[in-house]
Amino acid sequence: MAQLLTSLEDAYERCRAQNLRLSRQRCYILELLWQCDEHLSAREIYDRLNQSGKSIGHTSVYQNLEALASHEVIECLERAEGRRYGRATHPHSHVNCLDSNRIIDVEVELPADLLATVEAQTGTRIHSYRVEFYGQDQTHCSSTPESA
């Protein structure tokens, strides 16, 4: 299991440890992902970097994201609308907002009896897990219930 990344410097160190060159473009991508609390598409990463004056091409963004994800420096999530990238800081689960396509990191600990049931049903020993939740954003819904 890879060591947890708790900071941008940890991400740089993982690159160095795996002989993954820390190019200017790679550093831009890592800095952006560590500055924001979102999971971004390659296009969003490209747009944000170029809008902030950090010139980088489409192909370079895709190639660097692939390299960083394959070395577990960043997290890559496969979604119907495409891949989303975020920090690989620690094991966590996700809430997928169906209204905005946002992905929110959450800490979830499943009950031991549930894990034991899964292990018994599958004949496996669970050492880690990730839960995916899907729902609507309640902060944008009307707070007044409809009349019956």
Buried (B, 14 or more C-beta within 10 A) or exposed (E): EEEEBEEBEBBBBBBEEEEBEEEEBBBBBBBBBBEBEBBBBBEBBBEBBBEEEBEBEEEBBBEBBBBBBEBBBBBBBEEEEEBBBBBBBEEBBBBBBEEEBBBBBEEEEEEEEEBEEEEEEEEEEEEEEEEEEEEEEEEEEEEEEEEE
